[in-house]
Amino acid sequence: MSYRLEIAAAVLLAGAIAVAIRAANRKPREPELDFRTSTYLTGPGGSKALHEILVSLGRLSERRRTSLATLATERAHRPAVLVLLDPVIDLDDAELQQVVRYVRAGGAVVAAGDGAGVTSCAGWRTQPGGLGVRDSIGVRALEMDVRLPATQRVLTANPWKADTTSQAPLERLKKGGGEDDESRPGICSTLAPFAVDTVVVALNNRPAILRLRYRGGGTITLAADRQWFTNRAWRDTNLPVALLPLLTPRPQRPGRVAWDEYHQGFGSGSQASF
C-alpha cells in the first residue's frame, strides 16, 4: 500500500471511530453495574462503538439475538465471522458442537475472555497477566507496528499431553486428560489446529491474542482481555488498528460479522437488560 493510501485509510478509520463513539453515547448510559461487553450497551464498559465502527466503514455487521443451535447448518444467513465478547451465558453442548462444525467448515470465530466456553473448547483459558488479579502487564503486537495498552489477562493452555508425531512446539501439544477436558463436549477434542499464531504477546511471553488455524480454512482467534473490546478502549487507545483486521472476513469467505448478543441476555424478544 502506498504512503498516500495509508494516510487515507488512517483518516477514514479515525473518522469512523469518532462517528461511532458519538453514536454510542447519544442515548442515556446504562447503569454502571452492567458489565456486559455488549454491542447494545453504551458507556465506557459497553461495546456499541465496535458495531458502529464496522457499519461506518461500510462493513456488514449484525447483532445476533438467536441461539447458535443451527449455526453450522445455516446457509443464506451464516456469518463470515462470529464474535463472542465474553458473554455472561455459556453456550450449551449443542451450541458448542455447532461452533466446532462451523469452524471445521471454514468459519471464523473471535472469542474474548472465556468466549462463552469457546476458549476452553479450543484448549485454552485465561489467567491474570500480573501478580494480582487486577494487575496488568505490557504487551507487544507481532503482526504490525502499533503501540497497545497493557492487558489484565493472558492466555495459557489447558492440560495437554505431548504428541510426538508433530514438529513445531505448539503443534506437538495434543489435548489430553484433566478436569478441564472432562467438562468439555467430546467434539471439542476434534479441534486440532495445524498452526497457532501469536498475534499479541505479553512481556512475560504469555500470549494475549492467539489465532488457531484449522484445516479447511477455519480459524478461532482468542483474545484474553475482554476490556480490549469496550467503547473506552477503542476511544482512548490504538486497539482499533490492531483488532479491526481480526474482525475482517477473509477475501475468500466474504460476508457479515455477527456479534453474539443472545448469550449477553439480549435474546430475540427480550428487553435490553436483565
Residue frames relative to the residue before (quaternion, step in Angstrom):
aa qw qx qy qz dx dy dz
M 1.0000 0.0000 0.0000 0.0000 0.00 0.00 0.00
S 0.4537 -0.6966 0.4848 0.2718 3.59 -0.93 0.95
Y 0.6712 -0.4999 0.3617 0.4109 3.54 -1.32 0.39
R 0.6581 0.5123 -0.3205 0.4492 3.61 0.95 -0.86
L 0.6572 0.5018 -0.3158 0.4654 3.58 1.00 -0.80
E 0.6194 0.5372 -0.3383 0.4619 3.57 1.07 -0.71
I 0.6469 0.5084 -0.3122 0.4749 3.58 1.00 -0.87
A 0.6578 0.5130 -0.3104 0.4559 3.58 0.93 -0.91
A 0.6541 0.5087 -0.3117 0.4650 3.58 0.98 -0.85
A 0.6464 0.5210 -0.3172 0.4584 3.57 1.01 -0.81
V 0.6486 0.5093 -0.3126 0.4713 3.58 1.00 -0.84
L 0.6456 0.5210 -0.3156 0.4606 3.58 0.98 -0.88
L 0.6648 0.4995 -0.3035 0.4653 3.57 0.92 -0.90
A 0.6512 0.5154 -0.3180 0.4573 3.58 0.93 -0.89
G 0.6586 0.5054 -0.3083 0.4644 3.57 0.98 -0.82
A 0.6498 0.5171 -0.3168 0.4582 3.57 0.99 -0.84
I 0.6432 0.5194 -0.3210 0.4620 3.57 1.00 -0.81
A 0.6565 0.5146 -0.3139 0.4534 3.58 0.91 -0.91
V 0.6606 0.5003 -0.3059 0.4687 3.59 0.93 -0.91
A 0.6778 0.5050 -0.2981 0.4436 3.58 0.91 -0.93
I 0.6431 0.5186 -0.3295 0.4571 3.58 0.97 -0.80
R 0.6453 0.5045 -0.3237 0.4736 3.59 0.99 -0.81
A 0.6623 0.5065 -0.3079 0.4583 3.57 0.96 -0.88
A 0.6614 0.5251 -0.3070 0.4389 3.57 1.01 -0.81
N 0.7505 0.3752 -0.2053 0.5038 3.58 1.18 -0.43
R 0.3848 0.7347 -0.4807 0.2847 3.59 1.24 0.27
K 0.7327 0.3877 -0.2255 0.5118 3.57 0.98 -0.88
P 0.6513 -0.5023 0.3739 0.4287 3.60 -1.20 0.38
R 0.5046 -0.6680 0.4591 0.2973 3.53 -1.02 0.79
E 0.5214 -0.6203 0.4912 0.3196 3.51 -1.24 0.61
P 0.6784 -0.4685 0.3515 0.4436 3.59 -1.22 0.29
E 0.5706 -0.6298 0.4123 0.3282 3.56 -1.03 0.84
L 0.6366 0.5468 -0.3361 0.4275 3.60 1.16 -0.46
D 0.5659 0.5655 -0.4019 0.4454 3.61 1.23 -0.04
F 0.0879 -0.8519 0.5163 -0.0017 3.56 -0.18 1.31
R 0.4026 0.7364 -0.4737 0.2670 3.61 1.19 0.19
T 0.3217 -0.7114 0.5905 0.2042 3.56 -1.00 0.86
S 0.2042 0.7994 -0.5177 0.2263 3.51 0.49 1.31
T 0.4685 -0.6766 0.4949 0.2789 3.55 -1.08 0.75
Y 0.5719 0.5444 -0.3982 0.4670 3.59 1.26 0.20
L 0.6996 0.5032 -0.2578 0.4369 3.58 1.20 -0.43
T 0.2993 -0.7258 0.5970 0.1652 3.53 -1.04 0.92
G 0.5804 0.5822 -0.4249 0.3789 3.55 -1.24 -0.23
P 0.7200 -0.4969 0.2776 0.3971 3.58 -1.21 0.40
G 0.7438 0.4254 -0.2372 0.4578 3.60 1.00 -0.74
G 0.5692 0.5893 -0.3880 0.4222 3.59 1.25 -0.15
S 0.3717 -0.7378 0.5244 0.2062 3.56 -1.30 0.01
K 0.2620 0.8077 -0.4974 0.1778 3.58 1.22 0.40
A 0.6243 0.5780 -0.3449 0.3965 3.59 0.99 -0.80
L 0.6052 0.5780 -0.3707 0.4028 3.61 1.04 -0.66
H 0.6578 0.4837 -0.2910 0.4987 3.55 0.98 -0.90
E 0.6650 0.5132 -0.3063 0.4479 3.58 0.93 -0.90
I 0.6271 0.5340 -0.3425 0.4519 3.60 1.03 -0.72
L 0.6490 0.5065 -0.3273 0.4638 3.59 0.90 -0.85
V 0.6492 0.5075 -0.3166 0.4699 3.58 0.97 -0.85
S 0.6528 0.5214 -0.3127 0.4518 3.60 0.96 -0.86
L 0.6861 0.4631 -0.2720 0.4907 3.57 1.14 -0.63
G 0.5534 -0.6356 0.3810 0.3802 3.58 1.27 0.07
R 0.4515 0.6847 -0.4542 0.3479 3.59 1.24 0.34
L 0.4748 -0.6249 0.5305 0.3204 3.55 -1.26 0.44
S 0.1265 0.7941 -0.5752 0.1501 3.58 -0.50 1.20
E 0.0320 0.8066 -0.5879 0.0521 3.57 -0.85 0.97
R 0.3690 -0.6790 0.5861 0.2432 3.52 -1.28 0.52
R 0.2250 -0.8009 0.5446 0.1065 3.54 -0.47 1.21
R 0.0986 -0.8255 0.5558 0.0024 3.57 -0.65 1.16
T 0.6104 0.5187 -0.3605 0.4779 3.58 1.21 0.46
S 0.6683 -0.5082 0.3774 0.3908 3.53 -1.30 0.43
L 0.4534 -0.6690 0.5162 0.2836 3.56 -1.30 0.37
A 0.3373 0.7983 -0.4524 0.2106 3.58 1.28 0.23
T 0.7606 0.2968 -0.1880 0.5459 3.62 1.23 -0.34
L 0.2574 0.8276 -0.4785 0.1408 3.60 1.28 0.20
A 0.7414 0.4417 -0.2457 0.4413 3.60 0.73 -1.03
T 0.7186 0.4408 -0.2502 0.4761 3.58 1.15 -0.51
E 0.4779 0.6583 -0.4484 0.3704 3.58 1.25 -0.06
R 0.2531 -0.7708 0.5665 0.1447 3.55 -1.06 0.68
A 0.8008 0.3039 -0.1731 0.4862 3.58 0.19 -1.25
H 0.7775 0.3635 -0.1834 0.4793 3.59 1.00 -0.73
R 0.4067 0.7193 -0.4858 0.2850 3.61 1.18 0.18
P 0.3965 -0.7364 0.4895 0.2466 3.64 -0.75 0.97
A 0.4926 -0.6199 0.5157 0.3272 3.54 -1.29 0.37
V 0.7781 0.0806 -0.0314 0.6222 3.57 1.13 -0.75
L 0.1563 -0.7647 0.6206 0.0748 3.56 -0.88 1.00
V 0.1160 -0.8143 0.5684 0.0211 3.59 -0.71 1.10
L 0.0511 -0.7791 0.6248 -0.0045 3.56 -0.86 1.06
L 0.1346 -0.8223 0.5519 0.0339 3.58 -0.28 1.29
D 0.7208 -0.4565 0.2443 0.4609 3.56 0.40 1.31
P 0.0029 -0.8412 0.5406 -0.0081 3.62 0.69 1.02
V 0.5317 -0.6520 0.4485 0.3019 3.56 -1.18 0.62
I 0.7099 0.3541 -0.2312 0.5632 3.60 1.26 -0.32
D 0.3867 -0.7322 0.5128 0.2265 3.58 -0.79 1.00
L 0.5331 -0.5787 0.5032 0.3573 3.54 -1.25 0.46
D 0.3927 -0.6801 0.5477 0.2886 3.58 -1.09 0.60
D 0.7340 -0.4439 0.2722 0.4359 3.58 -1.26 0.25
A 0.6469 0.5229 -0.3272 0.4483 3.59 0.97 -0.82
E 0.6587 0.4966 -0.3086 0.4736 3.60 1.02 -0.76
L 0.6269 0.5239 -0.3394 0.4663 3.60 1.01 -0.75
Q 0.6227 0.5341 -0.3374 0.4617 3.57 1.02 -0.75
Q 0.6530 0.5084 -0.3101 0.4679 3.57 1.00 -0.82
V 0.6407 0.5147 -0.3279 0.4658 3.60 0.98 -0.80
V 0.6457 0.5144 -0.3233 0.4626 3.60 0.94 -0.85
R 0.6727 0.4837 -0.2992 0.4733 3.59 0.89 -0.88
Y 0.6082 0.5518 -0.3361 0.4611 3.57 1.08 -0.74
V 0.6764 0.4766 -0.2905 0.4805 3.60 0.92 -0.89
R 0.6740 0.4975 -0.3037 0.4539 3.58 0.89 -0.88
A 0.6741 0.4625 -0.2875 0.4991 3.58 1.24 -0.41
G 0.7064 -0.4849 0.2581 0.4464 3.59 1.25 0.21
G 0.4881 0.6840 -0.4260 0.3352 3.59 1.23 0.02
A 0.3303 -0.7296 0.5685 0.1880 3.55 -1.29 0.47
V 0.0853 -0.7832 0.6158 0.0151 3.56 -0.97 0.95
V 0.1036 -0.7391 0.6611 0.0769 3.55 -1.11 0.79
A 0.0180 -0.8135 0.5795 -0.0460 3.58 -0.59 1.18
A 0.1510 -0.7833 0.5995 0.0654 3.56 -0.73 1.11
G 0.8040 0.1788 -0.1625 0.5434 3.57 -1.02 0.77
D 0.8018 -0.2056 0.1848 0.5299 3.57 -0.87 -0.96
G 0.3053 -0.8031 0.4763 0.1870 3.58 1.24 -0.23
A 0.5947 -0.6012 0.3496 0.4033 3.59 1.11 0.73
G 0.7527 -0.3550 0.1970 0.5184 3.59 1.19 0.51
V 0.5257 0.6494 -0.4087 0.3672 3.59 1.23 -0.29
T 0.6188 0.5569 -0.3517 0.4279 3.59 0.98 -0.80
S 0.6818 0.4709 -0.2788 0.4854 3.58 0.91 -0.92
C 0.6270 0.5445 -0.3331 0.4465 3.57 1.00 -0.82
A 0.6865 0.4702 -0.2717 0.4836 3.57 1.08 -0.72
G 0.6061 -0.6090 0.3349 0.3868 3.58 1.28 -0.02
W 0.6715 0.4674 -0.2881 0.4976 3.58 1.25 0.31
R 0.0944 -0.7577 0.6392 0.0917 3.55 -1.35 0.18
T 0.4304 -0.6812 0.5185 0.2863 3.57 -1.25 0.28
Q 0.0283 -0.7684 0.6387 0.0284 3.53 -1.28 0.46
P 0.6577 -0.5037 0.3547 0.4334 3.61 -1.17 0.37
G 0.4547 -0.7045 0.4792 0.2593 3.54 -1.03 0.81
G 0.7574 0.3319 -0.1844 0.5312 3.56 1.10 -0.72
L 0.7515 -0.3756 0.2811 0.4638 3.55 -1.26 -0.35
G 0.7633 0.2840 -0.1593 0.5580 3.57 1.10 -0.74
V 0.6954 -0.4835 0.3302 0.4166 3.54 -1.30 0.32
R 0.7657 0.3569 -0.1858 0.5018 3.60 1.00 -0.81
D 0.4751 0.6664 -0.4473 0.3608 3.59 1.26 0.03
S 0.2260 -0.7639 0.5894 0.1343 3.56 -1.15 0.62
I 0.2039 -0.7635 0.6027 0.1107 3.53 -1.31 0.30
G 0.5423 -0.6388 0.4414 0.3208 3.56 -1.05 0.75
V 0.1989 -0.7814 0.5846 0.0896 3.54 -1.23 0.53
R 0.1975 -0.7536 0.6124 0.1345 3.51 -1.35 0.23
A 0.3441 -0.7255 0.5594 0.2057 3.57 -0.86 0.99
L 0.2777 -0.8003 0.5166 0.1248 3.57 -0.88 0.96
E 0.7272 0.4394 -0.2440 0.4675 3.60 1.16 -0.41
M 0.7877 0.0879 -0.0910 0.6029 3.58 1.26 -0.03
D 0.4908 -0.6498 0.4974 0.2991 3.54 -1.27 0.45
V 0.3547 0.7093 -0.5246 0.3097 3.57 0.02 1.31
R 0.3771 -0.7185 0.5414 0.2200 3.54 -1.03 0.83
L 0.1162 -0.8200 0.5603 0.0118 3.56 -0.72 1.11
P 0.5567 -0.6027 0.4438 0.3604 3.59 -1.17 0.49
A 0.6247 -0.5233 0.4143 0.4053 3.55 -1.27 0.30
T 0.3258 -0.7347 0.5640 0.1897 3.55 -1.25 0.46
Q 0.3736 -0.7146 0.5458 0.2280 3.55 -1.14 0.67
R 0.7673 0.2731 -0.1488 0.5608 3.58 1.22 -0.39
V 0.1004 -0.7554 0.6430 0.0768 3.55 -1.24 0.54
L 0.4785 -0.6627 0.5002 0.2858 3.55 -1.31 0.25
T 0.0046 0.7678 -0.6406 -0.0057 3.54 -1.15 0.67
A 0.5371 -0.6458 0.4354 0.3238 3.56 -1.05 0.73
N 0.4661 -0.6169 0.5524 0.3115 3.54 -1.19 0.63
P 0.7134 -0.4267 0.2884 0.4753 3.64 -1.15 0.21
W 0.0440 -0.7929 0.6068 -0.0337 3.54 -0.82 1.09
K 0.1844 -0.7327 0.6230 0.2025 3.52 -1.33 0.02
A 0.5884 -0.6229 0.3878 0.3396 3.53 -1.05 0.71
D 0.1608 -0.7341 0.6523 0.0991 3.53 -1.17 0.77
T 0.2386 -0.8364 0.4804 0.1132 3.57 -0.14 1.28
T 0.5579 0.6233 -0.3989 0.3757 3.59 1.21 0.01
S 0.6837 0.4755 -0.2862 0.4739 3.59 1.22 -0.28
Q 0.5278 -0.6764 0.4437 0.2590 3.55 -1.32 0.23
A 0.7555 0.3920 -0.2351 0.4693 3.59 0.48 -1.19
P 0.6442 -0.5637 0.3477 0.3827 3.61 -1.07 0.71
L 0.7143 0.4238 -0.2738 0.4849 3.60 0.80 -0.93
E 0.6574 0.5094 -0.3166 0.4561 3.57 1.10 -0.60
R 0.5936 0.5676 -0.3683 0.4357 3.60 1.23 -0.29
L 0.6092 0.5712 -0.3463 0.4273 3.55 1.29 -0.22
K 0.0310 -0.7971 0.6022 -0.0314 3.52 -0.84 1.04
K 0.5416 -0.6356 0.4245 0.3501 3.57 -0.89 0.84
G 0.0604 -0.7997 0.5972 0.0145 3.54 -0.95 0.88
G 0.7819 -0.3033 0.2385 0.4897 3.54 -1.17 -0.62
G 0.3443 0.7302 -0.5498 0.2145 3.54 -1.29 -0.17
E 0.6423 -0.5544 0.3635 0.3847 3.53 -1.16 0.54
D 0.6407 0.5298 -0.3422 0.4379 3.60 0.96 -0.81
D 0.6626 0.5068 -0.3138 0.4536 3.59 0.97 -0.84
E 0.6420 0.5562 -0.3353 0.4074 3.59 0.97 -0.83
S 0.6953 0.4787 -0.2745 0.4605 3.59 1.09 -0.63
R 0.6280 0.5469 -0.3379 0.4385 3.60 1.25 -0.16
P 0.5614 -0.5786 0.4544 0.3789 3.61 -1.09 0.60
G 0.6185 -0.5907 0.3747 0.3580 3.57 -1.09 0.73
I 0.6015 0.5885 -0.3711 0.3926 3.58 1.07 -0.65
C 0.5523 0.6143 -0.4025 0.3945 3.61 1.15 -0.44
S 0.6128 0.5660 -0.3514 0.4250 3.59 1.12 -0.59
T 0.6156 0.5415 -0.3534 0.4504 3.59 1.24 -0.24
L 0.5583 0.5809 -0.3973 0.4393 3.59 1.28 -0.08
A 0.1683 0.7856 -0.5694 0.1737 3.56 0.00 1.30
P 0.2296 -0.8056 0.5281 0.1391 3.62 -0.15 1.21
F 0.3677 -0.7125 0.5466 0.2415 3.55 -1.11 0.66
A 0.7849 0.0997 -0.0793 0.6065 3.59 1.30 -0.23
V 0.1269 -0.7666 0.6267 0.0585 3.54 -1.15 0.74
D 0.1079 -0.8086 0.5780 0.0204 3.58 -0.54 1.22
T 0.2700 -0.7257 0.6075 0.1769 3.57 -0.93 0.91
V 0.2327 -0.7996 0.5449 0.0977 3.57 -0.52 1.22
V 0.7721 0.0154 0.0163 0.6351 3.57 1.03 -0.89
V 0.1134 -0.8042 0.5825 0.0334 3.58 -0.87 0.97
A 0.4153 -0.6856 0.5391 0.2587 3.57 -1.07 0.76
L 0.6437 -0.5574 0.3675 0.3740 3.56 -1.23 0.43
N 0.6416 0.4736 -0.3367 0.5007 3.60 1.27 -0.13
N 0.5436 -0.6624 0.3471 0.3811 3.55 1.40 0.38
R 0.4801 0.6093 -0.4737 0.4170 3.58 1.19 0.38
P 0.4708 -0.6745 0.4745 0.3134 3.62 -0.93 0.74
A 0.2675 -0.7355 0.6000 0.1653 3.54 -1.14 0.74
I 0.7614 0.0527 -0.0496 0.6443 3.56 1.23 -0.59
L 0.0600 -0.7867 0.6144 -0.0030 3.56 -0.92 1.01
R 0.1653 -0.7417 0.6356 0.1362 3.54 -1.21 0.57
L 0.1536 -0.7773 0.6073 0.0583 3.56 -0.67 1.15
R 0.1344 -0.8120 0.5664 0.0438 3.57 -0.70 1.11
Y 0.1653 -0.8093 0.5627 0.0316 3.53 -0.91 1.04
R 0.5745 -0.5692 0.4538 0.3742 3.54 -1.19 0.54
G 0.6781 0.4021 -0.3457 0.5089 3.53 -0.85 1.04
G 0.5797 -0.6418 0.3413 0.3681 3.56 1.32 -0.05
G 0.5269 0.6540 -0.4102 0.3555 3.59 1.21 -0.14
T 0.1035 -0.7867 0.6063 0.0527 3.56 -1.21 0.54
I 0.1021 -0.7223 0.6740 0.1167 3.51 -1.33 0.45
T 0.1223 -0.7806 0.6112 0.0452 3.56 -0.69 1.12
L 0.1495 -0.8028 0.5760 0.0380 3.56 -0.68 1.16
A 0.0662 -0.7758 0.6274 0.0113 3.58 -0.84 1.02
A 0.4255 -0.7617 0.4285 0.2349 3.57 -0.52 1.19
D 0.7960 0.3176 -0.1345 0.4974 3.58 0.83 -1.02
R 0.3231 -0.7721 0.5156 0.1830 3.57 -0.42 1.20
Q 0.5573 0.6179 -0.3918 0.3925 3.59 1.18 -0.45
W 0.5681 0.5932 -0.3817 0.4238 3.58 1.20 -0.31
F 0.7146 0.4175 -0.2385 0.5081 3.59 1.25 -0.27
T 0.4865 0.6588 -0.4353 0.3739 3.58 1.09 0.68
N 0.6776 -0.4854 0.3666 0.4133 3.55 -1.29 0.38
R 0.6573 0.5197 -0.3183 0.4433 3.59 0.89 -0.91
A 0.6786 0.4984 -0.3022 0.4471 3.60 0.84 -0.95
W 0.7004 0.4540 -0.2810 0.4736 3.59 0.93 -0.81
R 0.6316 0.5168 -0.3357 0.4704 3.59 1.18 -0.39
D 0.8088 0.3603 -0.1370 0.4442 3.57 0.85 -1.01
T 0.7695 0.3233 -0.1720 0.5232 3.63 1.20 -0.26
N 0.6115 -0.5509 0.4271 0.3744 3.55 -1.36 -0.08
L 0.3123 0.8000 -0.4766 0.1880 3.59 1.21 0.19
P 0.5991 0.5610 -0.3966 0.4111 3.67 0.93 -0.61
V 0.6246 0.5480 -0.3420 0.4388 3.59 1.00 -0.77
A 0.7320 0.4307 -0.2344 0.4730 3.58 0.95 -0.88
L 0.7592 0.4270 -0.2129 0.4427 3.58 0.97 -0.81
L 0.5489 0.6274 -0.4082 0.3721 3.61 1.10 -0.49
P 0.6283 0.5252 -0.3660 0.4421 3.65 0.93 -0.66
L 0.6382 0.5258 -0.3316 0.4542 3.59 1.09 -0.62
L 0.7077 0.4220 -0.2366 0.5148 3.58 1.25 -0.50
T 0.5597 0.5944 -0.3753 0.4389 3.56 1.29 0.33
P 0.4254 -0.7100 0.4922 0.2697 3.63 -0.65 1.03
R 0.5402 -0.6070 0.4722 0.3417 3.56 -1.14 0.63
P 0.6059 -0.5837 0.3874 0.3769 3.62 -1.04 0.70
Q 0.6966 0.4736 -0.2793 0.4609 3.59 1.01 -0.76
R 0.7620 0.2248 -0.1605 0.5857 3.59 1.28 -0.12
P 0.0069 0.8378 -0.5451 0.0302 3.61 0.53 1.14
G 0.3290 0.7413 -0.5494 0.2009 3.53 -1.28 0.29
R 0.7100 -0.4731 0.3358 0.3991 3.53 -1.30 -0.30
V 0.3718 -0.6467 0.6119 0.2629 3.48 -1.40 0.37
A 0.1251 -0.8089 0.5733 0.0375 3.58 -0.72 1.07
W 0.2225 -0.7646 0.5961 0.1027 3.56 -0.74 1.14
D 0.3562 -0.7480 0.5181 0.2127 3.60 -0.64 1.08
E 0.0264 -0.8086 0.5869 -0.0320 3.57 -0.42 1.25
Y 0.4845 0.6739 -0.4270 0.3588 3.57 1.26 -0.31
H 0.7530 0.3754 -0.2018 0.5014 3.57 0.93 -0.92
Q 0.5536 0.5322 -0.4137 0.4890 3.56 1.31 0.33
G 0.6070 -0.5654 0.3503 0.4350 3.57 1.29 -0.04
F 0.6031 0.5527 -0.3548 0.4526 3.58 1.27 0.25
G 0.1049 0.8210 -0.5502 0.1104 3.56 0.88 0.92
S 0.6702 -0.5080 0.3543 0.4090 3.55 -1.19 0.53
G 0.8053 0.2360 -0.2091 0.5021 3.55 -0.79 1.10
S 0.5957 0.5643 -0.3739 0.4323 3.58 1.26 -0.14
Q 0.5582 -0.5777 0.4692 0.3669 3.54 -1.30 0.22
A 0.6320 -0.5809 0.3790 0.3456 3.57 -1.29 0.28
S 0.7620 0.2184 -0.1961 0.5773 3.59 1.15 0.44
F 0.6093 -0.5448 0.4170 0.3976 3.54 -1.25 0.31
